[in-house]
């Protein structure tokens, strides 16, 4: 399973209720559309840090950087380099 698939599964398992998981695309707006709120974002960040064994600094946590699976994936890729 690649990063994007893992991120999508994390979102579907604990953060987003959808009838069909295929409705969640890699570019679906998560924050700007109201799917995730500020509490959910913090919980998601905690889960991502544990799952991908990375850590985010306070200055890296920007709503715009967590607004889609694609953007989250890019953050993870950048952190692992």
RAGIRA-V712963 format. One record per helix or strand. SS is the DSSP state (2 for helix, 1 for strand). FROM is the first residue (numbers start at 0). TO is the last residue. Records with the same first field share a line. If there is no record, write none. Layout:
# RAGIRA-V712963
SS=FROM-TO ; FROM-TO
This chain:
# RAGIRA-V712963
2=2-13 ; 20-22 ; 37-51 ; 57-59 ; 62-65 ; 68-79
